[in-house]
Amino acid sequence: MRLNYLEDSLKCYHNTTLFYLFW
């Protein structure tokens, strides 16, 4: 397991959250 994968996953989740907040 790479740390980069986790970071990317977190980024994706964060972007989705922002997307819903600023919908």
N, C-alpha and C positions, 0 to 999 in steps of 0.2 A: 504493500500500500504506500502510495506517495503522498506527501504532505500537499503537493501541488494540486492533487485531485480534490482534496478536502477544501482547499482555498478556493478553487474554481467553483465547487459546489456551493460554498457559502456566498460567493459573489453572485451566482445565479439566483439564489434564494433572496438575497438582498435586493437585486434588481427587480425581481417579481414583486417584492413587498412595496418598493417605491412605485412600481407601475400601478399597483392597486390603490395606493395612497393618492397618487396624482391622476387618477383616472378621470 
